[in-house]
Amino acid sequence: MISKKVESMWSHLHGLTVLAENGSYTAAARRLGVSKAAMSQHISELEKAVGVPLVRRTTRSMRLTEAGQQLVDETCGAFEQIATSFNSARDIAGEPGGLIRLTAPVALGRQQLVHRIAVFLLKNPSVRVEMEFSDRLSSLSIEGFDLAIRHTTSPPETHVAWPLCKTRSLLVASPAYLQRKGIPVRPESLTGHDCLHYPRGQESNVWSMEPRSGRGKSHGRVTVPTSGPFGANNSEALREASQAGLGIALLPDFSVQGAIGDGSLVEVLPNWRPVDTFADRIFAIRPYSLHVSRAVTLLVQHLRASFINGFPIQS
């Protein structure tokens, strides 16, 4: 028979598993919707009930003791099963609900996801979405994400991936820049232009292009060294720099669709296709699980429908 003392600690045990997953009191408290002070108090009460330290704290970090790790290892599976059973029961009730934790790249998320998710939430008022904007590739299961949106060519085989749409890269510049510097007519002409680059570690700044289908196909791929006054690892920043007249930028279509539509940017070398810079697909990706909440399923369906036409460029 389970003692009342143990029963009173169940929520605290769950808090310990969340603390282990998130690696800090601040992140665990945010995940559980409590204050950091309350989170710390719960762990202290659990340690008092168990009779041994479970967490080692320093001013810079925390880690589980051997006893704490053993407790997490032996109980986390049970809490995962409880969560699965709870979600299954809730889904049977009909209305989708609960929290969806989602991660997405900064530029793609800000420019293309927020307004789509807003539409979804207005239709499903019992669902909540918590987004993390990050270009870092997160470990979804370890960090507790239900879904990730990724701009990639090859989604991980260990996860479930739904294709949302195709995407392409293109060269753009402001009309003012092209009037000042001239319009390049071939990729080789870019060596005389200010080219705004996306830094990628120690790689040199080169752009590779291939002729679009049926146009100049016999020329094959051309790789051109580029240089310019500005670089940034964010497509929004590059787009704004190009709109300001700093130079020619190589960007994904989802970043420049609106700017080309309003005339602040125009496509450069439209008969050529940039390659090997940005991926050509956008995916929704989730960790493998036997049960997927109805809210996650409906959100993916909504995103697939809203991205069905991709990002048509009206130049």
C-alpha positions as CSV (number, residue, x, y, z in Angstrom):
1,M,0.0,0.0,0.0
2,I,1.3,3.4,-0.9
3,S,1.8,5.7,2.1
4,K,0.2,9.1,2.2
5,K,3.7,10.6,2.5
6,V,4.7,9.1,-0.8
7,E,1.5,10.2,-2.4
8,S,2.0,13.8,-1.3
9,M,5.4,13.8,-3.1
10,W,4.1,12.7,-6.5
11,S,4.0,16.2,-8.0
12,H,7.4,16.9,-6.5
13,L,8.8,13.7,-8.1
14,H,7.5,14.9,-11.5
15,G,9.2,18.2,-10.8
16,L,12.5,16.4,-10.3
17,T,12.1,14.6,-13.7
18,V,11.3,18.0,-15.4
19,L,14.3,19.5,-13.7
20,A,16.6,16.7,-15.0
21,E,15.2,17.2,-18.6
22,N,15.6,21.0,-18.6
23,G,18.9,21.3,-16.7
24,S,18.0,24.4,-14.7
25,Y,15.5,25.6,-12.1
26,T,14.4,28.5,-14.2
27,A,13.7,26.4,-17.3
28,A,11.9,23.7,-15.2
29,A,9.8,26.3,-13.4
30,R,8.8,27.8,-16.7
31,R,7.9,24.4,-18.1
32,L,5.7,23.6,-15.1
33,G,4.1,27.1,-14.8
34,V,5.4,27.8,-11.3
35,S,7.9,30.2,-9.8
36,K,11.6,29.4,-9.5
37,A,11.2,29.7,-5.7
38,A,8.3,27.3,-5.7
39,M,10.3,24.8,-7.8
40,S,13.3,25.0,-5.4
41,Q,11.0,24.5,-2.4
42,H,9.4,21.4,-4.0
43,I,12.8,19.8,-4.5
44,S,13.9,20.7,-0.9
45,E,10.7,19.1,0.4
46,L,11.3,16.0,-1.7
47,E,14.9,15.7,-0.4
48,K,13.6,16.0,3.1
49,A,11.1,13.2,2.5
50,V,13.7,10.9,0.9
51,G,16.3,11.7,3.4
52,V,19.3,12.3,1.0
53,P,20.4,15.1,-1.3
54,L,19.0,14.7,-4.8
55,V,20.5,17.8,-6.5
56,R,23.9,19.5,-6.2
57,R,23.6,23.2,-6.6
58,T,26.3,25.8,-7.4
59,T,26.1,29.4,-8.3
60,R,26.6,28.4,-12.0
61,S,25.0,25.0,-12.4
62,M,23.0,22.1,-11.0
63,R,23.4,18.4,-11.3
64,L,21.6,15.3,-9.9
65,T,23.3,13.3,-7.2
66,E,23.5,9.5,-7.6
67,A,20.3,9.1,-5.6
68,G,18.6,11.8,-7.6
69,Q,19.6,10.3,-11.0
70,Q,18.3,6.8,-9.8
71,L,15.0,8.3,-8.7
72,V,14.6,10.0,-12.1
73,D,15.6,6.9,-14.1
74,E,13.1,4.8,-12.2
75,T,10.1,7.2,-12.4
76,C,10.4,9.1,-15.7
77,G,8.9,6.2,-17.7
78,A,5.9,6.2,-15.4
79,F,5.3,9.9,-15.8
80,E,5.6,9.6,-19.6
81,Q,3.0,6.8,-19.6
82,I,0.7,9.0,-17.5
83,A,1.1,11.9,-19.9
84,T,0.3,9.6,-22.9
85,S,-2.8,8.2,-21.1
86,F,-4.0,11.6,-20.2
87,N,-3.6,13.0,-23.7
88,S,-5.4,10.0,-25.1
89,A,-8.3,10.4,-22.8
90,R,-8.5,14.2,-23.5
91,D,-8.4,13.6,-27.2
92,I,-11.4,11.2,-26.9
93,A,-13.3,14.0,-25.3
94,G,-13.3,15.8,-28.7
95,E,-12.0,19.4,-28.4
96,P,-8.2,19.6,-28.9
97,G,-6.4,21.3,-26.0
98,G,-3.2,21.5,-24.1
99,L,0.3,23.0,-24.6
100,I,2.3,22.5,-27.8
101,R,6.0,23.4,-27.4
102,L,7.4,24.3,-30.8
103,T,10.8,25.3,-32.1
104,A,11.6,27.1,-35.3
105,P,14.4,29.1,-37.0
106,V,14.3,32.7,-36.1
107,A,13.7,34.3,-39.5
108,L,11.3,31.6,-40.8
109,G,9.4,31.6,-37.5
110,R,9.0,35.4,-37.4
111,Q,8.2,35.9,-41.0
112,Q,6.0,32.8,-41.9
113,L,4.9,31.0,-38.8
114,V,3.5,33.4,-36.2
115,H,0.5,34.6,-38.3
116,R,-0.3,31.0,-39.4
117,I,-0.2,29.8,-35.8
118,A,-2.4,32.8,-34.7
119,V,-5.1,31.7,-37.2
120,F,-4.9,28.1,-35.8
121,L,-5.2,29.3,-32.1
122,L,-8.2,31.5,-32.9
123,K,-9.9,28.3,-34.3
124,N,-8.8,26.2,-31.3
125,P,-9.1,28.3,-28.2
126,S,-8.2,25.4,-25.8
127,V,-4.8,24.9,-27.4
128,R,-1.7,26.9,-26.3
129,V,1.5,27.2,-28.3
130,E,4.9,28.1,-26.8
131,M,7.5,28.9,-29.5
132,E,11.2,29.0,-29.2
133,F,12.9,30.9,-32.0
134,S,16.4,29.4,-32.5
135,D,18.6,28.5,-35.4
136,R,20.2,25.9,-33.1
137,L,19.2,22.3,-33.9
138,S,17.5,21.2,-30.7
139,S,17.1,17.7,-29.4
140,L,13.4,17.6,-29.4
141,S,12.7,14.8,-27.0
142,I,15.4,15.8,-24.5
143,E,14.3,19.5,-24.5
144,G,10.6,18.7,-24.4
145,F,9.5,20.0,-27.8
146,D,6.4,18.5,-29.4
147,L,7.2,19.9,-32.8
148,A,9.9,21.6,-34.8
149,I,9.7,23.4,-38.1
150,R,12.9,23.0,-40.1
151,H,14.3,24.4,-43.3
152,T,16.3,21.4,-44.5
153,T,16.9,19.0,-47.3
154,S,17.2,15.9,-45.2
155,P,15.1,15.6,-42.0
156,P,16.5,13.2,-39.4
157,E,15.5,9.6,-40.0
158,T,14.9,9.1,-36.2
159,H,12.0,11.5,-36.3
160,V,8.6,11.7,-38.0
161,A,8.6,14.4,-40.7
162,W,5.9,16.0,-42.8
163,P,6.9,18.1,-45.8
164,L,5.2,21.5,-45.7
165,C,6.4,23.0,-49.0
166,K,9.3,23.5,-51.4
167,T,11.4,26.6,-51.1
168,R,14.1,28.1,-53.4
169,S,16.9,30.7,-53.1
170,L,17.3,33.8,-55.2
171,L,19.4,36.9,-55.6
172,V,17.8,40.2,-54.8
173,A,18.8,43.9,-54.7
174,S,17.1,47.2,-54.3
175,P,16.2,49.3,-57.5
176,A,18.4,52.1,-56.1
177,Y,21.5,49.8,-55.8
178,L,21.0,48.4,-59.3
179,Q,20.6,51.9,-60.7
180,R,23.9,52.9,-59.0
181,K,25.9,49.8,-59.7
182,G,24.3,48.3,-62.8
183,I,22.5,45.1,-63.4
184,P,24.6,41.9,-63.5
185,V,23.9,39.9,-66.7
186,R,25.8,36.7,-65.8
187,P,27.0,35.1,-62.6
188,E,30.6,36.2,-63.3
189,S,29.5,39.8,-63.2
190,L,28.9,39.5,-59.4
191,T,32.6,39.8,-58.8
192,G,32.2,43.5,-59.5
193,H,29.3,44.0,-57.1
194,D,28.8,44.3,-53.4
195,C,27.4,40.9,-52.2
196,L,25.9,40.5,-48.8
197,H,26.8,37.2,-47.4
198,Y,25.6,34.7,-44.9
199,P,28.6,33.6,-42.8
200,R,29.1,29.8,-42.5
201,G,32.1,29.2,-40.2
202,Q,35.4,29.2,-42.0
203,E,33.9,28.7,-45.5
204,S,34.9,31.2,-48.1
205,N,32.2,33.5,-49.5
206,V,31.3,31.9,-52.8
207,W,28.0,31.6,-54.6
208,S,27.2,28.7,-56.9
209,M,24.5,28.9,-59.6
210,E,23.0,26.7,-62.3
211,P,21.0,27.8,-65.3
212,R,17.2,27.4,-64.8
213,S,15.6,24.6,-66.9
214,G,15.8,25.3,-70.6
215,R,17.8,28.5,-70.3
216,G,21.6,28.5,-70.9
217,K,21.7,24.9,-69.8
218,S,24.9,24.1,-71.7
219,H,26.9,26.5,-69.6
220,G,26.5,24.3,-66.5
221,R,27.3,25.3,-62.9
222,V,29.2,28.5,-62.2
223,T,30.9,29.3,-58.8
224,V,31.8,32.9,-58.1
225,P,33.8,34.3,-55.2
226,T,31.9,37.2,-53.7
227,S,32.7,40.1,-51.3
228,G,30.8,42.9,-49.8
229,P,30.4,45.4,-46.9
230,F,28.0,43.3,-44.7
231,G,27.3,39.8,-43.6
232,A,24.8,38.3,-41.1
233,N,23.6,34.9,-40.1
234,N,20.0,36.0,-40.4
235,S,18.0,36.4,-43.5
236,E,15.9,39.2,-42.1
237,A,19.0,41.3,-41.5
238,L,20.4,40.6,-45.0
239,R,17.0,41.5,-46.6
240,E,16.9,44.8,-44.7
241,A,20.5,45.6,-45.6
242,S,19.7,44.9,-49.3
243,Q,16.5,47.0,-49.1
244,A,18.7,49.8,-47.8
245,G,20.8,49.6,-50.9
246,L,24.0,48.0,-49.5
247,G,24.2,45.3,-52.2
248,I,23.0,42.0,-53.6
249,A,21.8,39.4,-51.2
250,L,21.2,35.7,-51.7
251,L,18.1,34.7,-49.7
252,P,15.4,32.1,-49.4
253,D,12.1,33.0,-51.1
254,F,10.1,33.1,-47.8
255,S,12.3,36.1,-46.7
256,V,11.9,38.2,-49.8
257,Q,8.4,37.3,-51.0
258,G,6.9,40.5,-49.5
259,A,9.8,42.8,-50.4
260,I,9.6,41.7,-54.1
261,G,5.8,42.1,-54.0
262,D,6.1,45.7,-52.8
263,G,8.9,46.6,-55.1
264,S,11.6,47.4,-52.5
265,L,13.6,44.5,-53.9
266,V,13.9,43.0,-57.4
267,E,15.2,39.6,-58.5
268,V,18.7,39.6,-60.0
269,L,19.8,37.0,-62.6
270,P,16.4,35.4,-62.7
271,N,17.6,32.9,-65.4
272,W,20.0,31.4,-62.9
273,R,19.3,29.2,-59.8
274,P,21.5,29.6,-56.7
275,V,22.4,26.2,-55.2
276,D,24.2,24.8,-52.1
277,T,23.3,27.8,-49.9
278,F,19.9,27.2,-48.4
279,A,17.8,24.0,-48.2
280,D,15.0,23.3,-50.6
281,R,12.2,22.0,-48.3
282,I,10.4,23.0,-45.1
283,F,9.3,20.2,-42.8
284,A,7.3,19.8,-39.6
285,I,9.2,17.3,-37.5
286,R,8.2,15.6,-34.2
287,P,9.9,13.0,-32.0
288,Y,8.8,9.5,-32.5
289,S,5.9,8.6,-30.1
290,L,3.2,5.9,-30.1
291,H,0.7,8.6,-29.3
292,V,0.5,12.1,-30.9
293,S,-1.9,14.6,-29.4
294,R,-4.8,15.7,-31.5
295,A,-3.7,19.3,-31.0
296,V,-0.3,18.5,-32.6
297,T,-1.9,16.6,-35.5
298,L,-4.4,19.4,-36.2
299,L,-1.6,22.0,-36.1
300,V,0.4,20.1,-38.6
301,Q,-2.6,19.7,-40.9
302,H,-3.2,23.4,-40.6
303,L,0.4,24.3,-41.5
304,R,0.4,21.9,-44.4
305,A,-2.7,23.5,-45.8
306,S,-1.4,27.0,-45.3
307,F,1.9,26.3,-46.9
308,I,0.5,24.3,-49.9
309,N,1.3,27.0,-52.4
310,G,4.8,27.7,-51.1
311,F,6.1,31.2,-51.6
312,P,5.2,32.4,-55.1
313,I,7.3,35.4,-56.2
314,Q,5.4,38.1,-58.1
315,S,8.1,40.2,-59.7
